[in-house]
Amino acid sequence: MASRVALKSKGKSVKGAKASEEKSMADCLKEWSTWTMKKAKVITHYGFIPLVIIIGMNSDPKPQLYQLLSPV
């Protein structure tokens, strides 16, 4: 029952310096876009309702906060 685990190397196969540079640039862009979308999702999730309340409070009839939050 002796099983061996084969480990794969995670190193980059370098064909040339330019190919390696383009790959790292693509990886960097992918990481940056993923990070940005995660942050935008959190900001939108927690900021949408307060934004609607602030816009409602600055509207023409000038309602009170409890009038904006009441279901009626």
PQR file with spaces between the fields and no chain letter, atoms N, CA, C, O and H, PARSE charges and radii, in Angstrom:
ATOM       1  N    MET     1       0.808   -1.186    0.000 -0.4000 1.5000
ATOM       2  CA   MET     1       0.000    0.000    0.000 -0.0000 2.0000
ATOM       3  C    MET     1       0.856    1.258    0.000  0.5500 1.7000
ATOM       4  O    MET     1       0.411    2.326    0.419 -0.5500 1.4000
ATOM       5  N    ALA     2       2.021    1.126   -0.448 -0.4000 1.5000
ATOM       6  CA   ALA     2       2.891    2.288   -0.506 -0.0000 2.0000
ATOM       7  C    ALA     2       2.616    3.023   -1.810  0.5500 1.7000
ATOM       8  O    ALA     2       2.975    2.557   -2.891 -0.5500 1.4000
ATOM       9  H    ALA     2       2.383    0.258   -0.788  0.4000 1.0000
ATOM      10  N    SER     3       1.980    4.164   -1.691 -0.4000 1.5000
ATOM      11  CA   SER     3       1.708    4.952   -2.886 -0.0000 2.0000
ATOM      12  C    SER     3       2.599    6.180   -2.875  0.5500 1.7000
ATOM      13  O    SER     3       2.880    6.755   -1.824 -0.5500 1.4000
ATOM      14  H    SER     3       1.688    4.543   -0.813  0.4000 1.0000
ATOM      15  N    ARG     4       3.024    6.558   -4.022 -0.4000 1.5000
ATOM      16  CA   ARG     4       3.892    7.725   -4.143 -0.0000 2.0000
ATOM      17  C    ARG     4       3.111    8.848   -4.808  0.5500 1.7000
ATOM      18  O    ARG     4       2.332    8.631   -5.736 -0.5500 1.4000
ATOM      19  H    ARG     4       2.796    6.090   -4.876  0.4000 1.0000
ATOM      20  N    VAL     5       3.337   10.019   -4.321 -0.4000 1.5000
ATOM      21  CA   VAL     5       2.687   11.194   -4.879 -0.0000 2.0000
ATOM      22  C    VAL     5       3.690   11.898   -5.776  0.5500 1.7000
ATOM      23  O    VAL     5       4.790   12.242   -5.342 -0.5500 1.4000
ATOM      24  H    VAL     5       3.970   10.195   -3.567  0.4000 1.0000
ATOM      25  N    ALA     6       3.311   12.106   -7.009 -0.4000 1.5000
ATOM      26  CA   ALA     6       4.178   12.813   -7.941 -0.0000 2.0000
ATOM      27  C    ALA     6       3.885   14.302   -7.860  0.5500 1.7000
ATOM      28  O    ALA     6       2.743   14.729   -8.028 -0.5500 1.4000
ATOM      29  H    ALA     6       2.418   11.826   -7.361  0.4000 1.0000
ATOM      30  N    LEU     7       4.898   15.068   -7.608 -0.4000 1.5000
ATOM      31  CA   LEU     7       4.739   16.511   -7.523 -0.0000 2.0000
ATOM      32  C    LEU     7       5.093   17.137   -8.856  0.5500 1.7000
ATOM      33  O    LEU     7       6.124   16.830   -9.454 -0.5500 1.4000
ATOM      34  H    LEU     7       5.826   14.720   -7.471  0.4000 1.0000
ATOM      35  N    LYS     8       4.227   18.010   -9.305 -0.4000 1.5000
ATOM      36  CA   LYS     8       4.479   18.713  -10.550 -0.0000 2.0000
ATOM      37  C    LYS     8       5.178   20.023  -10.224  0.5500 1.7000
ATOM      38  O    LYS     8       4.840   20.699   -9.252 -0.5500 1.4000
ATOM      39  H    LYS     8       3.389   18.259   -8.819  0.4000 1.0000
ATOM      40  N    SER     9       6.124   20.358  -11.023 -0.4000 1.5000
ATOM      41  CA   SER     9       6.811   21.628  -10.796 -0.0000 2.0000
ATOM      42  C    SER     9       5.936   22.763  -11.309  0.5500 1.7000
ATOM      43  O    SER     9       5.255   22.636  -12.327 -0.5500 1.4000
ATOM      44  H    SER     9       6.398   19.809  -11.812  0.4000 1.0000
ATOM      45  N    LYS    10       5.970   23.857  -10.591 -0.4000 1.5000
ATOM      46  CA   LYS    10       5.149   25.007  -10.962 -0.0000 2.0000
ATOM      47  C    LYS    10       5.970   26.070  -11.673  0.5500 1.7000
ATOM      48  O    LYS    10       5.502   27.194  -11.856 -0.5500 1.4000
ATOM      49  H    LYS    10       6.523   23.960   -9.765  0.4000 1.0000
ATOM      50  N    GLY    11       7.151   25.741  -12.062 -0.4000 1.5000
ATOM      51  CA   GLY    11       8.010   26.702  -12.735 -0.0000 2.0000
ATOM      52  C    GLY    11       7.526   26.998  -14.146  0.5500 1.7000
ATOM      53  O    GLY    11       6.826   26.191  -14.759 -0.5500 1.4000
ATOM      54  H    GLY    11       7.532   24.829  -11.912  0.4000 1.0000
ATOM      55  N    LYS    12       7.900   28.146  -14.646 -0.4000 1.5000
ATOM      56  CA   LYS    12       7.502   28.525  -15.999 -0.0000 2.0000
ATOM      57  C    LYS    12       8.491   27.944  -16.991  0.5500 1.7000
ATOM      58  O    LYS    12       9.700   27.932  -16.758 -0.5500 1.4000
ATOM      59  H    LYS    12       8.469   28.801  -14.148  0.4000 1.0000
ATOM      60  N    SER    13       7.966   27.475  -18.078 -0.4000 1.5000
ATOM      61  CA   SER    13       8.853   27.034  -19.145 -0.0000 2.0000
ATOM      62  C    SER    13       9.170   28.265  -19.987  0.5500 1.7000
ATOM      63  O    SER    13       8.285   28.848  -20.613 -0.5500 1.4000
ATOM      64  H    SER    13       6.984   27.485  -18.267  0.4000 1.0000
ATOM      65  N    VAL    14      10.396   28.638  -19.994 -0.4000 1.5000
ATOM      66  CA   VAL    14      10.807   29.868  -20.656 -0.0000 2.0000
ATOM      67  C    VAL    14      11.292   29.557  -22.060  0.5500 1.7000
ATOM      68  O    VAL    14      12.303   28.881  -22.248 -0.5500 1.4000
ATOM      69  H    VAL    14      11.115   28.164  -19.486  0.4000 1.0000
ATOM      70  N    LYS    15      10.560   30.057  -23.040 -0.4000 1.5000
ATOM      71  CA   LYS    15      10.991   29.919  -24.431 -0.0000 2.0000
ATOM      72  C    LYS    15      11.832   31.127  -24.821  0.5500 1.7000
ATOM      73  O    LYS    15      12.750   31.038  -25.637 -0.5500 1.4000
ATOM      74  H    LYS    15       9.738   30.606  -22.888  0.4000 1.0000
ATOM      75  N    GLY    16      11.498   32.228  -24.226 -0.4000 1.5000
ATOM      76  CA   GLY    16      12.221   33.461  -24.488 -0.0000 2.0000
ATOM      77  C    GLY    16      11.823   34.472  -23.438  0.5500 1.7000
ATOM      78  O    GLY    16      10.816   34.290  -22.755 -0.5500 1.4000
ATOM      79  H    GLY    16      10.753   32.300  -23.563  0.4000 1.0000
ATOM      80  N    ALA    17      12.569   35.496  -23.302 -0.4000 1.5000
ATOM      81  CA   ALA    17      12.282   36.504  -22.278 -0.0000 2.0000
ATOM      82  C    ALA    17      10.973   37.228  -22.569  0.5500 1.7000
ATOM      83  O    ALA    17      10.251   37.593  -21.640 -0.5500 1.4000
ATOM      84  H    ALA    17      13.387   35.643  -23.857  0.4000 1.0000
ATOM      85  N    LYS    18      10.660   37.439  -23.833 -0.4000 1.5000
ATOM      86  CA   LYS    18       9.453   38.166  -24.192 -0.0000 2.0000
ATOM      87  C    LYS    18       8.195   37.367  -23.848  0.5500 1.7000
ATOM      88  O    LYS    18       7.224   37.943  -23.357 -0.5500 1.4000
ATOM      89  H    LYS    18      11.246   37.142  -24.587  0.4000 1.0000
ATOM      90  N    ALA    19       8.191   36.078  -24.091 -0.4000 1.5000
ATOM      91  CA   ALA    19       7.038   35.241  -23.778 -0.0000 2.0000
ATOM      92  C    ALA    19       6.790   35.224  -22.276  0.5500 1.7000
ATOM      93  O    ALA    19       5.643   35.270  -21.832 -0.5500 1.4000
ATOM      94  H    ALA    19       8.980   35.611  -24.490  0.4000 1.0000
ATOM      95  N    SER    20       7.843   35.160  -21.510 -0.4000 1.5000
ATOM      96  CA   SER    20       7.717   35.170  -20.053 -0.0000 2.0000
ATOM      97  C    SER    20       7.164   36.505  -19.581  0.5500 1.7000
ATOM      98  O    SER    20       6.334   36.547  -18.674 -0.5500 1.4000
ATOM      99  H    SER    20       8.775   35.123  -21.871  0.4000 1.0000
ATOM     100  N    GLU    21       7.614   37.589  -20.185 -0.4000 1.5000
ATOM     101  CA   GLU    21       7.154   38.921  -19.792 -0.0000 2.0000
ATOM     102  C    GLU    21       5.674   39.109  -20.122  0.5500 1.7000
ATOM     103  O    GLU    21       4.935   39.682  -19.321 -0.5500 1.4000
ATOM     104  H    GLU    21       8.289   37.555  -20.922  0.4000 1.0000
ATOM     105  N    GLU    22       5.236   38.641  -21.275 -0.4000 1.5000
ATOM     106  CA   GLU    22       3.830   38.767  -21.650 -0.0000 2.0000
ATOM     107  C    GLU    22       2.947   37.943  -20.725  0.5500 1.7000
ATOM     108  O    GLU    22       1.856   38.383  -20.365 -0.5500 1.4000
ATOM     109  H    GLU    22       5.836   38.176  -21.926  0.4000 1.0000
ATOM     110  N    LYS    23       3.387   36.784  -20.344 -0.4000 1.5000
ATOM     111  CA   LYS    23       2.604   35.934  -19.465 -0.0000 2.0000
ATOM     112  C    LYS    23       2.463   36.587  -18.095  0.5500 1.7000
ATOM     113  O    LYS    23       1.377   36.585  -17.517 -0.5500 1.4000
ATOM     114  H    LYS    23       4.274   36.426  -20.637  0.4000 1.0000
ATOM     115  N    SER    24       3.532   37.135  -17.584 -0.4000 1.5000
ATOM     116  CA   SER    24       3.455   37.770  -16.280 -0.0000 2.0000
ATOM     117  C    SER    24       2.583   39.024  -16.349  0.5500 1.7000
ATOM     118  O    SER    24       1.888   39.344  -15.385 -0.5500 1.4000
ATOM     119  H    SER    24       4.415   37.137  -18.054  0.4000 1.0000
ATOM     120  N    MET    25       2.610   39.718  -17.452 -0.4000 1.5000
ATOM     121  CA   MET    25       1.770   40.900  -17.619 -0.0000 2.0000
ATOM     122  C    MET    25       0.304   40.493  -17.672  0.5500 1.7000
ATOM     123  O    MET    25      -0.549   41.173  -17.102 -0.5500 1.4000
ATOM     124  H    MET    25       3.175   39.458  -18.235  0.4000 1.0000
ATOM     125  N    ALA    26       0.004   39.395  -18.350 -0.4000 1.5000
ATOM     126  CA   ALA    26      -1.371   38.894  -18.419 -0.0000 2.0000
ATOM     127  C    ALA    26      -1.832   38.424  -17.051  0.5500 1.7000
ATOM     128  O    ALA    26      -2.974   38.672  -16.662 -0.5500 1.4000
ATOM     129  H    ALA    26       0.697   38.842  -18.813  0.4000 1.0000
ATOM     130  N    ASP    27      -0.957   37.748  -16.318 -0.4000 1.5000
ATOM     131  CA   ASP    27      -1.304   37.316  -14.968 -0.0000 2.0000
ATOM     132  C    ASP    27      -1.546   38.513  -14.057  0.5500 1.7000
ATOM     133  O    ASP    27      -2.466   38.511  -13.240 -0.5500 1.4000
ATOM     134  H    ASP    27      -0.029   37.547  -16.634  0.4000 1.0000
ATOM     135  N    CYS    28      -0.723   39.517  -14.205 -0.4000 1.5000
ATOM     136  CA   CYS    28      -0.877   40.735  -13.403 -0.0000 2.0000
ATOM     137  C    CYS    28      -2.204   41.417  -13.713  0.5500 1.7000
ATOM     138  O    CYS    28      -2.904   41.864  -12.804 -0.5500 1.4000
ATOM     139  H    CYS    28       0.025   39.519  -14.869  0.4000 1.0000
ATOM     140  N    LEU    29      -2.543   41.495  -14.968 -0.4000 1.5000
ATOM     141  CA   LEU    29      -3.807   42.111  -15.366 -0.0000 2.0000
ATOM     142  C    LEU    29      -4.994   41.304  -14.843  0.5500 1.7000
ATOM     143  O    LEU    29      -5.988   41.879  -14.399 -0.5500 1.4000
ATOM     144  H    LEU    29      -1.975   41.132  -15.706  0.4000 1.0000
ATOM     145  N    LYS    30      -4.895   39.988  -14.894 -0.4000 1.5000
ATOM     146  CA   LYS    30      -5.966   39.126  -14.397 -0.0000 2.0000
ATOM     147  C    LYS    30      -6.144   39.293  -12.892  0.5500 1.7000
ATOM     148  O    LYS    30      -7.272   39.398  -12.410 -0.5500 1.4000
ATOM     149  H    LYS    30      -4.087   39.521  -15.254  0.4000 1.0000
ATOM     150  N    GLU    31      -5.046   39.319  -12.151 -0.4000 1.5000
ATOM     151  CA   GLU    31      -5.117   39.506  -10.705 -0.0000 2.0000
ATOM     152  C    GLU    31      -5.690   40.877  -10.362  0.5500 1.7000
ATOM     153  O    GLU    31      -6.513   41.001   -9.455 -0.5500 1.4000
ATOM     154  H    GLU    31      -4.130   39.233  -12.542  0.4000 1.0000
ATOM     155  N    TRP    32      -5.257   41.896  -11.083 -0.4000 1.5000
ATOM     156  CA   TRP    32      -5.733   43.257  -10.814 -0.0000 2.0000
ATOM     157  C    TRP    32      -7.227   43.368  -11.087  0.5500 1.7000
ATOM     158  O    TRP    32      -7.958   43.968  -10.300 -0.5500 1.4000
ATOM     159  H    TRP    32      -4.588   41.795  -11.820  0.4000 1.0000
ATOM     160  N    SER    33      -7.686   42.794  -12.196 -0.4000 1.5000
ATOM     161  CA   SER    33      -9.109   42.888  -12.522 -0.0000 2.0000
ATOM     162  C    SER    33      -9.950   42.095  -11.523  0.5500 1.7000
ATOM     163  O    SER    33     -11.039   42.533  -11.152 -0.5500 1.4000
ATOM     164  H    SER    33      -7.092   42.306  -12.836  0.4000 1.0000
ATOM     165  N    THR    34      -9.461   40.942  -11.087 -0.4000 1.5000
ATOM     166  CA   THR    34     -10.186   40.159  -10.084 -0.0000 2.0000
ATOM     167  C    THR    34     -10.270   40.926   -8.772  0.5500 1.7000
ATOM     168  O    THR    34     -11.333   40.987   -8.155 -0.5500 1.4000
ATOM     169  H    THR    34      -8.576   40.587  -11.388  0.4000 1.0000
ATOM     170  N    TRP    35      -9.160   41.508   -8.346 -0.4000 1.5000
ATOM     171  CA   TRP    35      -9.133   42.299   -7.107 -0.0000 2.0000
ATOM     172  C    TRP    35     -10.091   43.486   -7.208  0.5500 1.7000
ATOM     173  O    TRP    35     -10.828   43.769   -6.263 -0.5500 1.4000
ATOM     174  H    TRP    35      -8.297   41.459   -8.848  0.4000 1.0000
ATOM     175  N    THR    36     -10.086   44.172   -8.333 -0.4000 1.5000
ATOM     176  CA   THR    36     -10.949   45.339   -8.531 -0.0000 2.0000
ATOM     177  C    THR    36     -12.423   44.949   -8.496  0.5500 1.7000
ATOM     178  O    THR    36     -13.232   45.643   -7.879 -0.5500 1.4000
ATOM     179  H    THR    36      -9.487   43.943   -9.100  0.4000 1.0000
ATOM     180  N    MET    37     -12.775   43.855   -9.147 -0.4000 1.5000
ATOM     181  CA   MET    37     -14.175   43.426   -9.166 -0.0000 2.0000
ATOM     182  C    MET    37     -14.649   43.000   -7.783  0.5500 1.7000
ATOM     183  O    MET    37     -15.799   43.253   -7.425 -0.5500 1.4000
ATOM     184  H    MET    37     -12.118   43.291   -9.648  0.4000 1.0000
ATOM     185  N    LYS    38     -13.793   42.362   -7.005 -0.4000 1.5000
ATOM     186  CA   LYS    38     -14.167   41.984   -5.637 -0.0000 2.0000
ATOM     187  C    LYS    38     -14.424   43.222   -4.792  0.5500 1.7000
ATOM     188  O    LYS    38     -15.401   43.274   -4.044 -0.5500 1.4000
ATOM     189  H    LYS    38     -12.859   42.156   -7.296  0.4000 1.0000
ATOM     190  N    LYS    39     -13.557   44.213   -4.906 -0.4000 1.5000
ATOM     191  CA   LYS    39     -13.735   45.451   -4.131 -0.0000 2.0000
ATOM     192  C    LYS    39     -14.986   46.199   -4.586  0.5500 1.7000
ATOM     193  O    LYS    39     -15.714   46.740   -3.753 -0.5500 1.4000
ATOM     194  H    LYS    39     -12.763   44.171   -5.514  0.4000 1.0000
ATOM     195  N    ALA    40     -15.245   46.238   -5.886 -0.4000 1.5000
ATOM     196  CA   ALA    40     -16.437   46.921   -6.403 -0.0000 2.0000
ATOM     197  C    ALA    40     -17.706   46.229   -5.927  0.5500 1.7000
ATOM     198  O    ALA    40     -18.702   46.894   -5.643 -0.5500 1.4000
ATOM     199  H    ALA    40     -14.654   45.799   -6.563  0.4000 1.0000
ATOM     200  N    LYS    41     -17.683   44.905   -5.838 -0.4000 1.5000
ATOM     201  CA   LYS    41     -18.842   44.159   -5.361 -0.0000 2.0000
ATOM     202  C    LYS    41     -19.149   44.501   -3.909  0.5500 1.7000
ATOM     203  O    LYS    41     -20.311   44.693   -3.551 -0.5500 1.4000
ATOM     204  H    LYS    41     -16.874   44.365   -6.069  0.4000 1.0000
ATOM     205  N    VAL    42     -18.122   44.578   -3.073 -0.4000 1.5000
ATOM     206  CA   VAL    42     -18.311   44.908   -1.658 -0.0000 2.0000
ATOM     207  C    VAL    42     -18.816   46.340   -1.505  0.5500 1.7000
ATOM     208  O    VAL    42     -19.726   46.596   -0.716 -0.5500 1.4000
ATOM     209  H    VAL    42     -17.178   44.422   -3.364  0.4000 1.0000
ATOM     210  N    ILE    43     -18.234   47.269   -2.248 -0.4000 1.5000
ATOM     211  CA   ILE    43     -18.653   48.667   -2.167 -0.0000 2.0000
ATOM     212  C    ILE    43     -20.094   48.818   -2.610  0.5500 1.7000
ATOM     213  O    ILE    43     -20.860   49.546   -1.980 -0.5500 1.4000
ATOM     214  H    ILE    43     -17.494   47.061   -2.889  0.4000 1.0000
ATOM     215  N    THR    44     -20.474   48.147   -3.677 -0.4000 1.5000
ATOM     216  CA   THR    44     -21.850   48.215   -4.162 -0.0000 2.0000
ATOM     217  C    THR    44     -22.812   47.580   -3.168  0.5500 1.7000
ATOM     218  O    THR    44     -23.904   48.095   -2.929 -0.5500 1.4000
ATOM     219  H    THR    44     -19.852   47.555   -4.189  0.4000 1.0000
ATOM     220  N    HIS    45     -22.399   46.464   -2.596 -0.4000 1.5000
ATOM     221  CA   HIS    45     -23.262   45.746   -1.656 -0.0000 2.0000
ATOM     222  C    HIS    45     -23.581   46.594   -0.430  0.5500 1.7000
ATOM     223  O    HIS    45     -24.736   46.664   -0.010 -0.5500 1.4000
ATOM     224  H    HIS    45     -21.512   46.045   -2.790  0.4000 1.0000
ATOM     225  N    TYR    46     -22.573   47.238    0.146 -0.4000 1.5000
ATOM     226  CA   TYR    46     -22.781   48.001    1.367 -0.0000 2.0000
ATOM     227  C    TYR    46     -23.101   49.475    1.126  0.5500 1.7000
ATOM     228  O    TYR    46     -23.493   50.167    2.066 -0.5500 1.4000
ATOM     229  H    TYR    46     -21.635   47.181   -0.196  0.4000 1.0000
ATOM     230  N    GLY    47     -22.951   49.966   -0.069 -0.4000 1.5000
ATOM     231  CA   GLY    47     -23.150   51.377   -0.321 -0.0000 2.0000
ATOM     232  C    GLY    47     -24.410   51.749   -1.060  0.5500 1.7000
ATOM     233  O    GLY    47     -24.742   52.932   -1.135 -0.5500 1.4000
ATOM     234  H    GLY    47     -22.632   49.404   -0.833  0.4000 1.0000
ATOM     235  N    PHE    48     -25.134   50.778   -1.613 -0.4000 1.5000
ATOM     236  CA   PHE    48     -26.281   51.105   -2.449 -0.0000 2.0000
ATOM     237  C    PHE    48     -27.434   51.691   -1.636  0.5500 1.7000
ATOM     238  O    PHE    48     -27.954   52.747   -1.997 -0.5500 1.4000
ATOM     239  H    PHE    48     -24.865   49.817   -1.552  0.4000 1.0000
ATOM     240  N    ILE    49     -27.846   51.039   -0.554 -0.4000 1.5000
ATOM     241  CA   ILE    49     -28.980   51.514    0.250 -0.0000 2.0000
ATOM     242  C    ILE    49     -28.675   52.878    0.879  0.5500 1.7000
ATOM     243  O    ILE    49     -29.525   53.766    0.813 -0.5500 1.4000
ATOM     244  H    ILE    49     -27.423   50.182   -0.260  0.4000 1.0000
ATOM     245  N    PRO    50     -27.494   53.082    1.488 -0.5600 1.5000
ATOM     246  CA   PRO    50     -27.208   54.434    1.999  0.2800 2.0000
ATOM     247  C    PRO    50     -27.230   55.507    0.904  0.5500 1.7000
ATOM     248  O    PRO    50     -27.649   56.639    1.149 -0.5500 1.4000
ATOM     249  N    LEU    51     -26.781   55.151   -0.297 -0.4000 1.5000
ATOM     250  CA   LEU    51     -26.824   56.108   -1.404 -0.0000 2.0000
ATOM     251  C    LEU    51     -28.259   56.476   -1.750  0.5500 1.7000
ATOM     252  O    LEU    51     -28.563   57.646   -1.981 -0.5500 1.4000
ATOM     253  H    LEU    51     -26.441   54.232   -0.496  0.4000 1.0000
ATOM     254  N    VAL    52     -29.145   55.479   -1.788 -0.4000 1.5000
ATOM     255  CA   VAL    52     -30.552   55.750   -2.091 -0.0000 2.0000
ATOM     256  C    VAL    52     -31.175   56.618   -0.999  0.5500 1.7000
ATOM     257  O    VAL    52     -31.960   57.516   -1.304 -0.5500 1.4000
ATOM     258  H    VAL    52     -28.897   54.529   -1.601  0.4000 1.0000
ATOM     259  N    ILE    53     -30.840   56.367    0.260 -0.4000 1.5000
ATOM     260  CA   ILE    53     -31.376   57.185    1.357 -0.0000 2.0000
ATOM     261  C    ILE    53     -30.881   58.620    1.261  0.5500 1.7000
ATOM     262  O    ILE    53     -31.655   59.556    1.455 -0.5500 1.4000
ATOM     263  H    ILE    53     -30.203   55.638    0.508  0.4000 1.0000
ATOM     264  N    ILE    54     -29.605   58.800    0.966 -0.4000 1.5000
ATOM     265  CA   ILE    54     -29.060   60.163    0.841 -0.0000 2.0000
ATOM     266  C    ILE    54     -29.700   60.903   -0.322  0.5500 1.7000
ATOM     267  O    ILE    54     -30.035   62.081   -0.195 -0.5500 1.4000
ATOM     268  H    ILE    54     -28.975   58.039    0.809  0.4000 1.0000
ATOM     269  N    ILE    55     -29.876   60.230   -1.453 -0.4000 1.5000
ATOM     270  CA   ILE    55     -30.534   60.868   -2.600 -0.0000 2.0000
ATOM     271  C    ILE    55     -31.976   61.215   -2.256  0.5500 1.7000
ATOM     272  O    ILE    55     -32.468   62.279   -2.633 -0.5500 1.4000
ATOM     273  H    ILE    55     -29.604   59.274   -1.557  0.4000 1.0000
ATOM     274  N    GLY    56     -32.664   60.310   -1.532 -0.4000 1.5000
ATOM     275  CA   GLY    56     -34.041   60.582   -1.130 -0.0000 2.0000
ATOM     276  C    GLY    56     -34.146   61.753   -0.170  0.5500 1.7000
ATOM     277  O    GLY    56     -35.103   62.524   -0.230 -0.5500 1.4000
ATOM     278  H    GLY    56     -32.265   59.445   -1.226  0.4000 1.0000
ATOM     279  N    MET    57     -33.164   61.890    0.718 -0.4000 1.5000
ATOM     280  CA   MET    57     -33.194   63.008    1.679 -0.0000 2.0000
ATOM     281  C    MET    57     -32.906   64.343    0.998  0.5500 1.7000
ATOM     282  O    MET    57     -33.319   65.392    1.492 -0.5500 1.4000
ATOM     283  H    MET    57     -32.386   61.263    0.767  0.4000 1.0000
ATOM     284  N    ASN    58     -32.210   64.311   -0.119 -0.4000 1.5000
ATOM     285  CA   ASN    58     -31.900   65.548   -0.829 -0.0000 2.0000
ATOM     286  C    ASN    58     -32.920   65.875   -1.908  0.5500 1.7000
ATOM     287  O    ASN    58     -32.706   66.797   -2.696 -0.5500 1.4000
ATOM     288  H    ASN    58     -31.874   63.459   -0.521  0.4000 1.0000
ATOM     289  N    SER    59     -34.028   65.137   -1.960 -0.4000 1.5000
ATOM     290  CA   SER    59     -35.052   65.405   -2.963 -0.0000 2.0000
ATOM     291  C    SER    59     -35.858   66.642   -2.568  0.5500 1.7000
ATOM     292  O    SER    59     -35.674   67.196   -1.484 -0.5500 1.4000
ATOM     293  H    SER    59     -34.202   64.388   -1.320  0.4000 1.0000
ATOM     294  N    ASP    60     -36.732   67.055   -3.441 -0.4000 1.5000
ATOM     295  CA   ASP    60     -37.451   68.321   -3.288 -0.0000 2.0000
ATOM     296  C    ASP    60     -38.339   68.412   -2.039  0.5500 1.7000
ATOM     297  O    ASP    60     -38.257   69.439   -1.365 -0.5500 1.4000
ATOM     298  H    ASP    60     -36.882   66.605   -4.321  0.4000 1.0000
ATOM     299  N    PRO    61     -39.171   67.447   -1.670 -0.5600 1.5000
ATOM     300  CA   PRO    61     -40.012   67.621   -0.481  0.2800 2.0000
ATOM     301  C    PRO    61     -39.252   67.567    0.845  0.5500 1.7000
ATOM     302  O    PRO    61     -39.849   67.884    1.873 -0.5500 1.4000
ATOM     303  N    LYS    62     -37.991   67.190    0.885 -0.4000 1.5000
ATOM     304  CA   LYS    62     -37.161   67.095    2.085 -0.0000 2.0000
ATOM     305  C    LYS    62     -37.807   66.236    3.174  0.5500 1.7000
ATOM     306  O    LYS    62     -38.177   66.759    4.225 -0.5500 1.4000
ATOM     307  H    LYS    62     -37.506   66.932    0.050  0.4000 1.0000
ATOM     308  N    PRO    63     -37.948   64.937    2.945 -0.5600 1.5000
ATOM     309  CA   PRO    63     -38.546   64.061    3.959  0.2800 2.0000
ATOM     310  C    PRO    63     -37.581   63.825    5.124  0.5500 1.7000
ATOM     311  O    PRO    63     -36.368   63.991    4.990 -0.5500 1.4000
ATOM     312  N    GLN    64     -38.141   63.439    6.258 -0.4000 1.5000
ATOM     313  CA   GLN    64     -37.333   63.074    7.416 -0.0000 2.0000
ATOM     314  C    GLN    64     -36.822   61.654    7.216  0.5500 1.7000
ATOM     315  O    GLN    64     -37.333   60.915    6.374 -0.5500 1.4000
ATOM     316  H    GLN    64     -39.126   63.304    6.367  0.4000 1.0000
ATOM     317  N    LEU    65     -35.816   61.281    7.992 -0.4000 1.5000
ATOM     318  CA   LEU    65     -35.220   59.950    7.871 -0.0000 2.0000
ATOM     319  C    LEU    65     -36.239   58.848    8.167  0.5500 1.7000
ATOM     320  O    LEU    65     -36.286   57.848    7.451 -0.5500 1.4000
ATOM     321  H    LEU    65     -35.402   61.881    8.675  0.4000 1.0000
ATOM     322  N    TYR    66     -37.047   59.016    9.202 -0.4000 1.5000
ATOM     323  CA   TYR    66     -38.033   57.977    9.535 -0.0000 2.0000
ATOM     324  C    TYR    66     -39.086   57.842    8.435  0.5500 1.7000
ATOM     325  O    TYR    66     -39.638   56.756    8.255 -0.5500 1.4000
ATOM     326  H    TYR    66     -37.008   59.829    9.783  0.4000 1.0000
ATOM     327  N    GLN    67     -39.377   58.908    7.698 -0.4000 1.5000
ATOM     328  CA   GLN    67     -40.324   58.802    6.581 -0.0000 2.0000
ATOM     329  C    GLN    67     -39.723   57.994    5.420  0.5500 1.7000
ATOM     330  O    GLN    67     -40.436   57.283    4.713 -0.5500 1.4000
ATOM     331  H    GLN    67     -38.928   59.790    7.844  0.4000 1.0000
ATOM     332  N    LEU    68     -38.408   58.115    5.238 -0.4000 1.5000
ATOM     333  CA   LEU    68     -37.764   57.342    4.175 -0.0000 2.0000
ATOM     334  C    LEU    68     -37.680   55.862    4.541  0.5500 1.7000
ATOM     335  O    LEU    68     -37.788   55.003    3.665 -0.5500 1.4000
ATOM     336  H    LEU    68     -37.828   58.692    5.813  0.4000 1.0000
ATOM     337  N    LEU    69     -37.489   55.556    5.819 -0.4000 1.5000
ATOM     338  CA   LEU    69     -37.294   54.177    6.242 -0.0000 2.0000
ATOM     339  C    LEU    69     -38.607   53.448    6.531  0.5500 1.7000
ATOM     340  O    LEU    69     -38.610   52.220    6.619 -0.5500 1.4000
ATOM     341  H    LEU    69     -37.401   56.253    6.531  0.4000 1.0000
ATOM     342  N    SER    70     -39.728   54.170    6.683 -0.4000 1.5000
ATOM     343  CA   SER    70     -40.988   53.511    6.975 -0.0000 2.0000
ATOM     344  C    SER    70     -41.529   52.826    5.713  0.5500 1.7000
ATOM     345  O    SER    70     -41.349   53.341    4.609 -0.5500 1.4000
ATOM     346  H    SER    70     -39.726   55.168    6.612  0.4000 1.0000
ATOM     347  N    PRO    71     -42.188   51.673    5.867 -0.5600 1.5000
ATOM     348  CA   PRO    71     -42.678   50.943    4.701  0.2800 2.0000
ATOM     349  C    PRO    71     -43.898   51.561    4.042  0.5500 1.7000
ATOM     350  O    PRO    71     -44.269   51.146    2.944 -0.5500 1.4000
ATOM     351  N    VAL    72     -44.535   52.540    4.672 -0.4000 1.5000
ATOM     352  CA   VAL    72     -45.776   53.125    4.134 -0.0000 2.0000
ATOM     353  C    VAL    72     -45.464   54.232    3.179  0.5500 1.7000
ATOM     354  O    VAL    72     -46.377   54.844    2.625 -0.5500 1.4000
ATOM     355  H    VAL    72     -44.234   52.877    5.564  0.4000 1.0000
